[in-house]
């Protein structure tokens, strides 16, 4: 990431931080069979619903996530609660906590299962994201 390299190599240069976000998964879905592609697209829709700031979409989004619900992690190893903490969305954080989201889940360090994990956030919890970004 160019901005990260600039921050490290050019002391005093103020570069914006790389944003953590849910990326579009349509290109990945093309390589999957129909059942897996449908599951991936529904999962992506649920994450988008949970990261758009609309607390009224939490219940329908949870229904799309499957058995792990709000504790589901994406390719970056992050849960919806972590994204809400990064964006500083206090209302969404409260609704997610009230709906049963766990604060103890850590960003995994297994790069084979989670290839997009940011190296600096391995083992972070939602509380650490809230302290750093919220």
RAQUI-V984763 format. One record per backbone hydrogen bond with DSSP energy under -1.0 kcal/mol. NH is the residue of the N-H (numbers start at 1). CO is the residue of the C=O. If there is no record, write none. Layout:
BEGIN
NH:CO
NH:CO
END
This chain:
BEGIN
5:1
6:2
7:3
8:4
9:5
10:6
13:10
15:13
29:25
30:26
31:28
32:29
37:33
38:34
39:35
40:36
41:37
42:38
43:39
44:40
45:41
46:42
47:43
48:44
49:45
50:46
51:47
57:54
58:55
61:57
62:58
63:59
69:66
71:68
72:69
74:78
77:74
83:79
84:80
85:81
86:82
87:83
89:84
90:88
93:89
94:90
95:91
96:92
97:93
98:94
99:95
100:97
101:96
107:124
111:109
114:110
116:75
117:114
121:118
123:107
124:121
129:125
130:126
131:127
132:128
133:129
END
